[in-house]
Amino acid sequence: MEEISISEFKAKCLAILEQVRKTKKPVRITRFGKPVAEVVPPSPDKERGSWLGCMKGRMEILGDIISPATDPDEWEVLRD
């Protein structure tokens, strides 16, 4: 793993980040010769599936979903 001083990292931060992204090799940042941090490449993105149909097989329909939830005689009261 490549090691660079913190002052060099401060001066060349964007270039070092781009280098890590391209080469996929981590870089260790040191201060007075002791490790302070490591810049590592990002983990691969998970491929996201389509959100359509994502709940398939996770629900169960109980009872009749076509008829009204209340008694039809009660609807007369609401119409007035």
Secondary structure in CASP SS format (residue, H / E / C, confidence):
PFRMAT SS
TARGET T0000
AUTHOR 0000-0000-0000
METHOD secondary structure of the structure
MODEL  1
M C 1.00
E E 1.00
E E 1.00
I E 1.00
S E 1.00
I H 1.00
S H 1.00
E H 1.00
F H 1.00
K H 1.00
A H 1.00
K C 1.00
C H 1.00
L H 1.00
A H 1.00
I H 1.00
L H 1.00
E H 1.00
Q H 1.00
V H 1.00
R H 1.00
K H 1.00
T H 1.00
K C 1.00
K C 1.00
P C 1.00
V E 1.00
R E 1.00
I E 1.00
T E 1.00
R E 1.00
F C 1.00
G C 1.00
K E 1.00
P E 1.00
V E 1.00
A E 1.00
E E 1.00
V E 1.00
V C 1.00
P C 1.00
P C 1.00
S C 1.00
P C 1.00
D C 1.00
K C 1.00
E C 1.00
R C 1.00
G C 1.00
S C 1.00
W C 1.00
L C 1.00
G C 1.00
C C 1.00
M C 1.00
K C 1.00
G C 1.00
R C 1.00
M C 1.00
E C 1.00
I C 1.00
L C 1.00
G C 1.00
D C 1.00
I C 1.00
I C 1.00
S C 1.00
P C 1.00
A C 1.00
T C 1.00
D C 1.00
P H 1.00
D H 1.00
E H 1.00
W H 1.00
E H 1.00
V H 1.00
L H 1.00
R H 1.00
D C 1.00
END
